[in-house]
Amino acid sequence: MENPLYRQVLWNSFSTALLVTLFALAIGYPLAFFLAFVARRHRQMLYFLVVIPLLTSFLLRAYTWKIILGRSGLVNSTLTSLGLTDGPVDLFLYNQFSVVLTLVYIFVPFMTLPIYASLEKLSRDQIEASLDLGARPFTTFRRVILPLSLPGVVAGCTFTFALSFGDFVAPSLLGGPNQIMIANVIISQFGTAFDWPFGSALAMVVVVIVLAIVGIGARLEKR
């Protein structure tokens, strides 16, 4: 790992996984909150819409975003038809933006479902007591709902970060040469370079990092 190239690959993996986790949390928590407290009659249907992407192939979902963000895809076609660009642009593909966007779309359910499970288990008596004692809705959310839902937040962040850190499909399809992640290097060591000892060493590095993240998440959840 003394080679700066591998340090850069590890940094790409860590920063991408961190961005995916943050954006997935920004989307998943409001969605879980809406399912738990706002959606009533249509809760089952919305829950099904959150879960149904998991029934689709991971590769298909990633490749769909490659088509959408491509030069002849929906985004470029829309910008060109609106006159915002003179022609197709390459800003949306083969960079960290496209990888993060794709992984956020894929892993939002893994963030939403644990948070929804925590919110669903909350005692409505505590919320009603907070409101009866004069707390405003935002204060009730900040002092009651958010702290009690943190186990779901920790679990969702752990799932999302670990899965994003070890992903190789999205970087292969949408990342380009500058957004190679550690899983892609491991695959190349086993498949192209035939350097199995080094590939195994890199795999152990990934396992150690993921186990450390899982351990930190478990400790935070207990606290």
C-alpha positions in Angstrom: 0.0 0.0 0.0 3.0 2.3 -0.2 2.2 3.0 -3.9 0.3 6.4 -4.0 -1.9 4.9 -6.7 -3.5 2.5 -4.2 -3.8 5.2 -1.6 -5.7 7.2 -4.2 -8.0 4.2 -5.0 -8.7 3.8 -1.3 -9.5 7.5 -1.0 -11.8 7.3 -4.0 -13.6 4.3 -2.4 -13.9 6.0 1.0 -15.0 9.4 -0.3 -17.5 7.9 -2.7 -19.0 5.7 0.1 -19.2 8.6 2.5 -20.9 10.8 -0.1 -23.4 8.1 -1.0 -24.2 7.6 2.7 -24.8 11.3 3.4 -27.0 11.8 0.3 -28.9 8.5 1.0 -29.5 9.7 4.6 -30.7 13.0 3.3 -33.3 11.2 1.1 -34.0 8.2 3.2 -34.8 9.8 6.5 -37.5 12.2 5.2 -38.9 9.3 3.1 -39.0 7.0 6.2 -40.6 9.8 8.3 -43.2 10.3 5.6 -44.0 6.6 5.6 -44.2 6.4 9.3 -46.1 9.5 10.3 -47.7 11.1 7.2 -48.7 8.4 4.7 -51.6 6.5 6.2 -54.0 5.2 3.5 -51.3 4.8 0.9 -48.5 3.6 3.3 -48.5 0.0 2.0 -48.3 1.2 -1.6 -45.5 3.6 -0.9 -43.6 1.0 1.1 -43.9 -1.4 -1.9 -42.6 1.3 -4.2 -39.5 1.7 -1.9 -38.9 -2.1 -1.8 -39.7 -3.0 -5.5 -36.3 -1.7 -6.9 -34.6 -4.4 -4.8 -36.3 -7.0 -7.0 -34.6 -5.6 -10.1 -31.1 -6.6 -11.2 -28.3 -4.4 -9.7 -26.5 -4.4 -13.0 -29.7 -3.3 -14.9 -30.3 -0.4 -12.6 -26.7 0.8 -12.9 -26.7 0.4 -16.7 -30.0 2.4 -16.8 -28.3 5.4 -15.3 -25.4 5.1 -17.8 -28.0 5.4 -20.6 -29.8 8.3 -18.8 -26.5 10.3 -18.3 -24.9 9.4 -21.6 -24.4 11.8 -24.6 -27.7 10.7 -26.2 -29.5 10.1 -22.9 -32.4 11.9 -21.3 -30.4 14.5 -19.5 -28.4 15.7 -22.5 -31.5 15.5 -24.7 -33.5 17.7 -22.4 -30.7 20.3 -22.0 -30.3 20.4 -25.8 -34.0 20.7 -26.5 -34.3 23.5 -24.0 -31.4 25.4 -25.6 -29.3 25.3 -22.5 -26.4 23.6 -24.3 -25.3 23.5 -27.9 -24.9 19.8 -27.9 -24.3 16.8 -25.7 -21.9 17.4 -22.7 -19.7 14.8 -20.9 -20.1 16.3 -17.4 -22.6 13.8 -16.3 -20.8 10.6 -17.0 -17.5 8.9 -16.1 -16.8 10.8 -12.9 -17.6 10.7 -9.2 -20.9 12.4 -9.7 -22.3 9.6 -11.9 -21.1 6.9 -9.5 -22.5 8.7 -6.4 -25.8 9.4 -8.1 -26.2 5.7 -9.2 -25.2 4.3 -5.8 -27.5 6.7 -4.0 -30.4 5.5 -6.2 -29.5 1.9 -5.6 -28.9 2.0 -1.9 -31.6 4.4 -0.7 -33.9 1.5 0.3 -31.1 0.1 2.5 -31.1 3.5 4.3 -34.9 4.0 4.4 -36.0 0.6 5.7 -34.0 0.5 9.0 -35.0 4.1 9.7 -38.6 3.3 9.0 -38.5 0.3 11.3 -37.2 2.5 14.1 -39.8 5.2 13.5 -42.6 2.7 13.3 -41.6 1.3 16.8 -41.7 4.7 18.5 -44.4 5.1 21.2 -46.9 7.6 20.0 -47.6 8.4 23.7 -44.2 10.0 24.0 -44.8 12.2 21.0 -48.3 13.2 22.3 -46.8 13.9 25.7 -44.2 16.2 24.2 -46.9 18.1 22.2 -49.2 18.3 25.3 -46.4 19.8 27.3 -46.1 22.7 24.9 -43.3 21.6 22.7 -43.5 22.7 19.1 -43.4 20.0 16.3 -39.8 20.7 15.4 -38.8 20.6 19.1 -40.6 17.3 19.4 -38.8 16.0 16.4 -35.4 17.2 17.7 -35.8 16.1 21.3 -37.9 12.9 21.0 -38.2 11.5 17.5 -34.7 11.9 16.2 -32.8 10.5 19.3 -35.1 7.5 19.4 -34.7 6.8 15.7 -30.8 6.9 15.8 -30.5 3.1 16.0 -32.2 3.0 12.6 -30.0 5.8 11.3 -26.8 4.0 12.4 -27.9 0.7 10.9 -28.8 2.4 7.6 -25.6 4.3 7.4 -23.6 1.1 8.2 -25.4 -0.8 5.4 -25.0 1.9 2.9 -21.4 2.7 3.6 -20.3 -0.9 3.6 -22.1 -1.8 0.4 -20.9 1.4 -1.4 -17.3 0.9 -0.3 -17.2 -2.6 -1.8 -19.1 -1.9 -5.0 -17.5 -2.5 -8.3 -20.3 -2.4 -10.8 -21.1 1.3 -10.8 -17.4 2.4 -11.0 -16.9 0.0 -13.9 -19.9 1.3 -15.8 -20.0 5.0 -14.9 -16.7 5.8 -13.1 -14.1 6.0 -15.8 -10.4 5.6 -15.3 -10.1 8.3 -12.6 -12.8 6.8 -10.4 -11.5 3.3 -9.9 -12.4 1.9 -6.6 -10.7 -0.7 -4.5 -13.1 -3.5 -5.5 -12.1 -2.9 -9.2 -8.4 -3.3 -8.3 -9.1 -6.5 -6.5 -10.9 -8.0 -9.5 -8.1 -7.0 -11.8 -5.6 -8.6 -9.6 -7.5 -11.9 -9.7 -8.6 -11.7 -13.3 -6.1 -9.8 -15.4 -2.8 -9.5 -13.4 -3.1 -13.0 -11.9 -1.5 -11.6 -8.7 -3.6 -13.6 -6.3 -1.5 -12.9 -3.1 -1.7 -9.1 -3.6 -5.4 -9.4 -4.5 -6.0 -11.3 -1.3 -4.1 -8.7 0.7 -6.3 -5.9 -0.8 -9.4 -7.9 -0.1 -8.3 -8.2 3.6 -7.9 -4.5 3.7 -11.5 -4.0 2.6 -12.7 -6.6 5.1 -10.9 -4.9 7.9 -12.2 -1.5 7.0 -15.8 -2.8 6.6 -15.6 -4.7 9.9 -14.3 -1.5 11.6 -17.3 0.5 10.2 -19.7 -2.2 11.3 -18.1 -2.3 14.8 -18.3 1.4 15.2 -21.9 1.3 14.1 -22.8 -1.4 16.5 -21.1 0.5 19.4 -23.0 3.7 18.5 -26.2 1.8 18.3 -25.7 0.4 21.8 -24.9 3.9 23.2 
